[in-house]
Amino acid sequence: MNRLLRNVIEATIRTGNLLVTSPDGAVHHFGDKTGAPVHVWIKTRRAERAIALDPALQLGEAFIQGNLDFLEGDVLALLRLVYANSARSDSATGKSLNALRTLFKRFQQLNNERRSRENVHHHYDLSGELYRLFLDDDMQYSCAYFEHPGMTLEEAQAAKKRHIAAKLDLKPGQSVLDIGSGWGGMGLYLAREFGVHVLGVTLSTEQHAVSTERAHEQGLQNDVHFELRDYRSLSERFDRIVSVGMFEHVGVNHYKTFFETVAALLKPGGVMVLHSIGRNGPPYATNPFIRKYIFPGGYIPSLSEVLPHIERAALMVNDIEILRHHYADTLMHWRERFMANRDKAKAIYDERFCRMWEFYLSGSESAFRWQDMMVFQIQITKRNDVLPVTRDYMLEAERAAPLPLLSASIAPPRKRPRKRADSIED
């Protein structure tokens, strides 16, 4: 085994039961041999060296290239073992690379309008058939809300929409802007159940086409309109603004512009709810595997990076809620569904793509379950007299609001050309 890799693993894994088969066929044991074994086979010396020098990126790359496989356990089991030992993890080289990535994170997030479209196209314009393999019936691709034990993914995603609607304090006839409207589920729910008029904006051509179809299929085309448009180009003013799962793609360089735009678009008595992935800890760089293969230009902020920009835009924070394990459970459902439909995903793309997404979903679940990832919902206004002075109205509204009808789920779209797997970055 590569000596540097051995030193890295020995410094990291003190508890647990890790076995590594090296390219020469030798089996090496690490940890105190407690718990279920995780057995990794590294097939090439090049992969050994790469993982030793930059495990945050190269572990995933070795897996998707087929240079690393599991003889026992899987990606999630390995990451759980690593994070259980995380107080001892990070070699000197790893710490230096992380510090360098943090230093240069702003250069990785220069998300002007052209680059934002390219970043969205990279991930969200994949085949809709792929997303249908693991998402709920409404195609909600953001954190669900598991308000009760044992909820299905469909129930928890419906509860998420109702939870956010309660915080918006909606009134019939109001105008609502949905920034990053996805496949249209949130906008359609708000219009159908609360009698509001919704404009949804997205940069994904696939999502725009599907959401527009859905509005016509449900007879809501006069109440919900979806546009293929950057939020920065809007000039209308709205009673309510909602943004779910889009802020992660804004980039720290553009927070000032984002909240100044929100302030310009929100009416004086308006309310915004921002739902985003966040970090319970100090600012850090985007995971290099996620940045290269999954979400180029993406960034997970700490609240300390977000709140100052809200204040400087003359907006007011009325409420902040932290959702802790909800996204871990959401990702668990997605991962299990994806793995159950892996052969179908492989038929759409290929084996390499399936390995990439297995690593992505497993790594994301582990980050929310065992690291410092969370989801925050921030309620924002321009005045302090817009909403009731206690939070009781949210609970009352949530209890009174209807759950989105599961029967109103998304219908299979018309066939569109799928994005080729070889368009994924190498």
N, C-alpha and C positions, 0 to 999 in steps of 0.2 A: 504494500500500500504506500502511496505517496506520503512522505514523512510530514509534510506541511498539513495535509488533510488529516492525518492521524492526530497531530497536535491540536488542530481545530476541534475535532470531535471529542477528544479527551478533555479539553478545556470546557466543552459545552455540556456533554452528557455525563452526569455523575449519578443520576438515579434513572431507573427504567431499564429496558432490555432491548438494546439496539445491536443488530448484527449487520455487518457490511461484508459482502463478498466483493473482493477486488478483482481487477481484470485477469490476474493470474490464477484465480479460482480459490484463493485462500479466504477463509472466513475469520473475521475479526469481531470480537465482542466488546461492547462499551456499556457502561452503566453498572448498576448493582444487581442486574438480572431479576428485578422485581417487575411484576405486571406482564401483560401480554407482549410477546416478542414482535418487534418490527424488523423485518429482514430486507435490506436494500442490496441490489446487485448493480454495481457500477461497472460498465462493460469495457470502457476504454481508459487508457492512461491520460489522454487529453481531457476527458470529462473529470477525472480525479483532480487534475491540476486546476481546472477552471473552477470547480466547486470550492476547492480550498481557498482560492484567491478572492472569489466573490460569490458566496453561497446564496445571497439574496436574489441574484439574477440567475446564476448558472445552475442551481439545483432544478429550477423549473425548466430551463432550456435543455438540460440533459434529459429530463423526463419527456418533454415533447418530441425530442429528436430520437427517442428510443435508446439512448445511451445509459439510461437508468431505469430499472424496473423493480417491482416489489415481489419478493418471494413469500413474504408474510406481511400482513397489514396493507396499508394504502397511504396515499398522500396525507389524508387527514390524520391518521394515526401517527405518522412521522412528525407532522407539525405539532401535534399535541405533545409529543415527547420533547420536542425542542423547546416549546414554550413553557413546559413544566420545569425546564432547567434554565429558563431565560435569564435569571439573575446572574448566571455565570457565562452567558453566551456572548458572542461578538469577540472575535480575535482583534488584535491590534490593527491588522490590515482591514478587517471588516469595519471597525470603528472609523478608520480614516476614510474609507469609501463612503460611509454614511454621512460623515461630516462634510465631505466634498459634495455629495448629492444635495444635502441641505443648503449648502452655500450657493449652489447653482440652480436651485429649484425655480427661481423666477424666470430664468432663461428657457426652462422647459414648458412654461405656461404663457407664452406670448400669444394668447388666443384672440387675435383680431377676427373680424367677421369671416374672412376667407379661411383661415386656419380652423376656426370653430366648425365651419361646415365640413371641412376635411376630417376633423376628429370625430364628429357625429357620424359621418358616412362610414368611417372605419368600423364602428361597432353597431350602430343602430340600423344600418341599412343592410345587415346580413339578412338571409332568407327568413321571412316570417314563419316558414315551416319549422325552422330551428327553435324559435322562441315558443312556438306552440307546444313543443315537446316537453317543456318544463315549467312554464308559467301557469297561472290560474286562468280560468275561462275568460276573464276580463283583460288579460294581458297586462297586469300591473307589474312593472319591472322596477319596483322599489320596495322598501321595507314594509312588511305587513304589521298589523297591530293585534297581537295575541292577548286579548283582554281576558280570556278564560282558558284554563287548561284544556287540552284536547281539541282545540279548534282546528278545523281543516284549513289548508292554505286559502281556499276560496272564501271561507268565513272570515279569516283574519284580514284578507285584503279588502273585503267589504267593510269590515269594522274600521279599517284605516281611513277609508273615504268618509265614513260617517264621523269619525273622530276629528278629522280636519274640518269638515263642514261645520261642526259645532263651534269650532274656534273662529270661523269666518263670520258668525252671527249674521247669516244671510236673511235678506228680506225680498219678497217677490218683486220682480221688475228690475232688480239691480243689475248692473253690468259687472262682469267678472273677467279678468284676464288670467289665463293659465299659461305660465311661462314654462316651456318644456312639456308640451301636452301629451307626449307619448302616443299610444294607440287610442287615445281619446276617452278612456274610461272615467277619469275624474270629471272632465267637462260635461260629458253626457249625463253622469249621475247628478251633478249640481243642477243642470237645466231641467232634467226630468223630475226631480223630487222637490226642488225649491223654487221653481218658476223664475229663474234668473236667465240672463242672456250672456253667453260665454263666447269669448274669443280665445282660441288656443293657438299658440305659436310653437313651431318646431323647426329644426333644421334637417330632419330626417325625411327624405322623400318617401321611403317605405311607410313610415308611421303616418305621415300626412295623408297618403292615399288611403290607408286602411281606416283612419279616423273619420275621414270625409265620407267614405262608404257607410260607415256605421251610423253617422248622423242621418243620412238619407234612409237607411234601413229602419231606423227607429222613429222616423217622422219628426226629427228634431232639427232639420236643416234650417229652419227659421229662427231657432233659438241658440244653436251652437254652430260656430263657424271656425274652421281650422285653416291656418295660413302657413305656408312654407316661408318663414320670415324670422329674422334675428330680432330679439326683443329690443335691441338698441336702435332699431329703425322706427319704433312706434312713437306716435305723438298723441294718441287719444288718452282720455282720462277715464279711470275706472273706480267703481265703488269698492270693489274687492280685487285683490290679486292673490293668486295661489301659485306656488312653485314647489313641485315634488320631484326630488331626484335629479334636478338640473344643476343646482348650485355647485355640485362637485366638478362640473366641467367649465366653470367660469374662470378659474385660475386666480391666484392671489394677486396678480398684477392688475386685475380688473374688478376687484371688489368695490373700489371707489366709484367706478362707472356704473356698476350694477345697482348700488343703492341710491346713487344720484338719479339714475333712470327711474327706479321705483318711486322715489320722491316726486319726480315730475309726472309720473303716470297715475299716481294715487290721488283721488279727490281729498279735500280737506277732512272729510268725515269718514275716510276710507279705512279699510283693515287689510293687512297682508298676513298670510301664514307661509313661512318658509320652512320646508321640510328637507333636511340634507344630512348626509353622512358627516360625522365630525370625529374629533379625536379628544379623548380624555387625557390630556397631557400637553406638553409643550409642542410648538410647531416642529414639523419634521418633513423630510422629503417623501414624495410619492414612492411606493415600492417599485423598484426598477422593472420587475417582471410585469406588473400591472401597467406601468407607463409604456413599456415597449410593445406589449402584445395585446392589451385589452383596452385601456383608456388613455391613449396619447393626449397629453395636455390636461389630464385630470389632476385634481389635488384635493386632499382631505384636510380641512382646516381645523385648527383649535378654535374654541370660542374667543380666545384672546385676539385672534386675527380678524374675527368677524365683527364683534361688537363695536370697536372704535369706528369702523366705516359706517355703521348704522347711525351712531351718534353724530358724526361729521356731516351726514346727509340731512341732518335736522329731523330724523325719524326717532320714534320712541319705542322702546321695547316694553310691551305690556306683560308678556308671559314667555317663559322658556320651559320646555319639557324635554327631558332626556329619556330616550327609549334605549334600554341597555341590551337585553338579550333578544329583543324582537327580530333584529336583522339576522342574528345567528340562526334563529329558528326558521326564518324565511329562507335563508340560504341552504339550510339542511333539507327543506322540502325541495328546493330547486335542484340541489345536487342529487338527491335520491331519484327524482323524476328524470333528470338528465341521464343518470347511469342506467335506469330502467329502459330508457329509449336510446341507448348509446348506438345500437346498430342502425337505427333510423337516422341519427345525426351523422354517422359515418357515411350513409348512403347519400346524404345531402352534400357533405364535404369529404373528409377523409380521416384516416387514423390520426394523423398529426394534429388536425384540428380538434378531434375529440380529446386527445391528451392535453392540449392547451387549455380547453375549457374545464376538464376535470381538475387540473391544477388551479385554475382561476377560481372555480367555485369552492374547492376545498380550502384553498388559501384564504379566501375571503371569509368563509365561515369560521375558520380558526382565529382570524384576526378579531372578529366580533365576540367570539366566545372566550378567548383566552388572552387577548391583548387589550389595547386601549381604544378600539373602535366603538363608536356608538352612533346614534341618530339623534339630532336635535330638531325640535319644532319651535320656531321663534314667531311670536305674534307681534306684529308691528303696526303702529298707527302714526298719524301726524299730530294728533292732539291727545290730551289725557282725559277728555270727557266723552270719548266716542263709545266706550264700552262700560258695562256695569263695573262697580268697584270691587266686587268679589267674584271668585271663579265659579260660583254656583250656577250661573247661567250656562256655562259650558256643559256641565253634567246634565242639567235639565234639557238642554237642546239635544244632547247626544241620546238621551233616553227617549225623547220624542221623535227624533229623526228616523225615517225608515232606513233599514239596511238596503243597500243596492240589491236589486233582484238578480239572483244567479241566473234566472232564465233570460236576462238581458245580456248574456255573455256574447263575446265577439263571435261572429260567424266566420267560417273559413274564407279568406280573401280570394279574389280571382288570381290565377297564376301570373306571377311576374318573374322576369329573369332573376335568378339568384346571383348573389355576389360570389365570385369564385374564391375558393379557399386560398389560392396562391396570391390573393391580394392582401392577406394578412402579412404583417411585417415579419421579416426574418430576423 
